[in-house]
């Protein structure tokens, strides 16, 4: 009898498994349709989330690039401000050795002029520009008037540059200190 009971139990277990399999295989259109709608909604939400993350990342990259450029420009500005007195001393040294009575410059003086011009050329590659002053119309955005000669009425012209001014990437790094006077055309 135990053999028969075992066989009956195995048969019952097999029948129970088949019944479960049939239930799983039955096609429930309502449940599947709801499942598809949920998956589509989830898919749309995930796409929107990905687009927001992508936009946030692009904004982060742009902000970081702008911050890095700002940091580099600030560092360049500070370095060039420290170098300006050296350029001033260079100019004064070259100006004190100016040519008199048509004398030819000595080789040392010529070499120093070349070094100074090379230094200015190298700095100009990094955005430094000399502010033109002598002979130009006085512009308070670029020139700092130290003294005035003649009448102050009418348009003013820069007579002499006392200290060279510089621009860094179009921004005034240091105003040119100048002597101004009446424009000769109006006198």
C-alpha positions in Angstrom: 0.0 0.0 0.0 2.7 2.3 0.6 3.7 2.0 -3.0 0.3 3.0 -4.1 0.2 5.9 -1.7 3.5 7.1 -3.0 2.3 6.9 -6.6 -0.9 8.7 -5.7 1.0 11.4 -3.9 3.4 11.9 -6.9 0.4 12.0 -9.2 -1.3 14.6 -7.1 1.8 16.7 -7.0 2.2 16.5 -10.8 -1.4 17.4 -11.3 -1.0 20.4 -8.9 2.1 21.6 -10.7 0.2 21.4 -14.0 -2.7 23.4 -12.7 -0.3 26.1 -11.5 1.4 26.2 -14.8 -1.9 26.5 -16.6 -2.9 29.4 -14.4 0.4 31.1 -15.1 0.0 30.6 -18.8 -3.6 31.9 -19.0 -3.7 35.1 -20.9 -5.0 37.9 -18.7 -5.4 40.8 -21.1 -6.5 43.3 -18.5 -3.5 42.7 -16.2 -1.1 42.8 -19.2 -2.6 46.0 -20.6 -2.2 47.7 -17.1 1.3 46.4 -16.9 2.2 47.8 -20.4 0.7 51.2 -19.4 2.7 51.3 -16.2 5.9 50.4 -18.1 5.2 53.1 -20.7 4.7 55.7 -18.0 7.8 54.6 -16.2 9.7 54.7 -19.5 8.5 58.3 -20.1 9.5 59.3 -16.6 12.9 57.8 -17.0 13.5 59.6 -20.3 12.5 62.9 -18.7 14.8 62.2 -15.8 17.7 61.4 -18.2 17.0 64.6 -20.1 17.0 66.7 -16.9 20.2 65.1 -15.8 21.8 65.7 -19.2 20.8 69.4 -19.1 22.1 69.7 -15.5 25.4 68.2 -16.5 25.8 70.5 -19.5 25.0 73.5 -17.2 27.6 72.2 -14.7 30.2 71.9 -17.5 29.5 75.4 -18.8 29.6 76.9 -15.3 32.9 75.0 -14.5 34.5 76.2 -17.8 33.4 79.8 -17.0 34.8 79.6 -13.5 38.1 78.2 -14.7 38.5 80.9 -17.3 37.7 83.5 -14.6 40.3 82.0 -12.3 42.9 82.0 -15.0 42.1 85.6 -16.0 42.4 86.7 -12.4 45.7 84.9 -11.9 47.0 86.5 -15.2 45.8 89.9 -14.1 47.6 89.6 -10.7 50.8 88.4 -12.3 50.8 91.3 -14.9 50.1 93.9 -12.2 53.2 92.6 -10.4 55.2 92.8 -13.7 54.1 96.4 -14.6 56.7 98.1 -12.3 59.4 96.1 -14.0 58.1 97.3 -17.4 58.1 100.8 -16.1 61.7 100.5 -15.0 62.6 99.0 -18.3 61.0 102.0 -20.1 62.7 104.5 -17.9 66.1 102.9 -18.4 65.6 102.8 -22.2 64.4 106.4 -22.2 67.4 107.7 -20.2 69.7 106.3 -22.8 67.9 108.0 -25.7 69.8 109.1 -28.8 71.2 112.6 -28.6 72.4 114.6 -31.6 71.8 111.7 -34.0 74.3 109.4 -32.2 74.0 105.8 -33.0 72.8 103.5 -30.2 75.4 101.2 -28.7 74.9 97.5 -29.1 74.0 97.0 -25.4 71.2 99.6 -25.8 70.0 98.0 -29.0 69.9 94.6 -27.2 68.0 96.0 -24.3 65.4 97.5 -26.7 65.1 94.1 -28.4 64.6 92.4 -25.1 61.9 94.9 -24.0 60.1 94.6 -27.3 60.2 90.8 -27.1 58.8 90.9 -23.5 56.0 93.2 -24.7 55.3 90.8 -27.7 55.2 87.8 -25.4 52.8 89.6 -23.0 50.6 90.7 -25.8 50.1 87.1 -26.8 48.4 86.7 -23.4 46.1 89.7 -23.9 48.3 92.7 -22.7 48.0 95.8 -24.8 49.7 99.2 -24.4 47.2 102.1 -24.2 48.1 104.7 -26.9 48.3 108.1 -25.3 50.6 110.8 -26.9 48.8 112.7 -29.6 45.5 111.0 -28.9 42.3 112.7 -27.7 42.0 112.6 -23.9 39.7 109.7 -22.9 39.0 109.3 -19.2 38.3 105.7 -19.7 41.9 105.0 -20.6 43.8 108.1 -19.4 44.4 109.6 -16.0 45.2 113.3 -16.3 48.0 114.3 -14.0 48.3 117.9 -15.1 46.7 120.3 -17.6 48.4 122.8 -19.8 46.5 125.8 -21.2 42.8 126.5 -21.1 40.5 123.7 -20.1 37.7 124.5 -22.5 37.1 122.5 -25.6 38.5 119.1 -26.5 41.6 117.9 -24.8 44.6 116.2 -26.3 47.3 114.1 -24.6 50.5 116.1 -24.8 52.8 113.6 -23.0 52.5 110.2 -21.4 54.0 110.1 -17.9 53.3 106.5 -17.2 52.2 103.9 -19.8 48.8 102.4 -19.3 47.8 98.8 -20.2 44.8 96.8 -21.2 44.3 93.1 -20.4 41.9 91.4 -22.8 40.2 94.8 -23.5 39.8 95.7 -19.7 41.9 98.5 -18.3 44.6 97.1 -16.2 46.2 100.5 -15.4 45.2 103.9 -16.8 47.9 105.9 -18.6 49.0 108.8 -16.6 49.2 111.8 -18.9 49.6 115.6 -19.3 46.7 117.1 -21.3 46.2 120.3 -23.1 44.1 122.1 -25.6 43.7 120.5 -29.0 46.0 122.5 -31.3 43.3 122.6 -34.1 40.9 124.6 -31.8 43.5 127.1 -30.5 
